[in-house]
Structures are given as structure tokens and as C-alpha cells.
Amino acid sequence: MHYAPGNGLAEFLDRVCAAAGFHPRAAVRVEQAAAAPLLAAAGLGPALVPANLVPPRFNGRILWPDPPVRRVLAAYTRPHADPLSTAFLDAVGRDALLMPEHVRRHLGAARRPPRAQSR
């Protein structure tokens, strides 16, 4: 499972695979990243997806990559942000969910995912 060119995860997946020493051969490319775990569960091939894209009632197998795959995200605003933007940035810093609870249950309690860090 791979992402269509232009999808932000396509280049990221290529870099992660290259760092692991291989280049993926895509049998299926998806435009919508949320389709990747569903197609993988249907047997079309493995998919590397952000944990928040795994649906709550997912019936496929979930594995935690070892070593973990990390992606840095950033939020930007004007120097003097409006109240809505400020509230959004505060909420992201306070409530960022890196690993949804239903994915954590699939993986088991043996490995704890990283927590959000504010700087």
C-alpha cells in the first residue's frame, strides 16, 4: 500500500523505506490516506499509516514499527494570532493525541507510545 504522488505521506513513506534499506513496490496507491488501513485489512498489502488514521473498529492486525517511525508536525500562525488561532494552538499543545486509545489496545500495554512534548 502506498500513497498517490502529491499526498503528503507519499514522500515520507519513501524516505522511511529508504532509511530502512529498501524501496517499496506499490501495488495500490491511495489518494485518501484513511483508505490505506482499510485496504490493508482487506488483504491488498501492508500499509504504514499514522495511528490516528486507524478506525476504531479496525479488524486488521496492527504492529508497532521497531524502531518507531516519527513525523514532525508544526503549526504556524501570524506573529499576533487572533483568538481562534491562539485557542487552536493551545489545544494542540495541550491535547495532541499521538496514539488513539483503540490503537493502543490493539498493540497491548507492552509498549507505550511517545507523549506530546511542548517546547
JOCOR-V927910 format. One line per field, one symbol per residue. ss: DSSP state (H for helix, E for strand, - for the rest). Layout:
BEGIN
ss = ???
END
This chain:
BEGIN
ss = -EE----HHHHHHHHHHHH---------EE---HHHHHHHH---------HHH-----------------------------HHHHHHHHHHHHH-----HHHHHHH------------
END
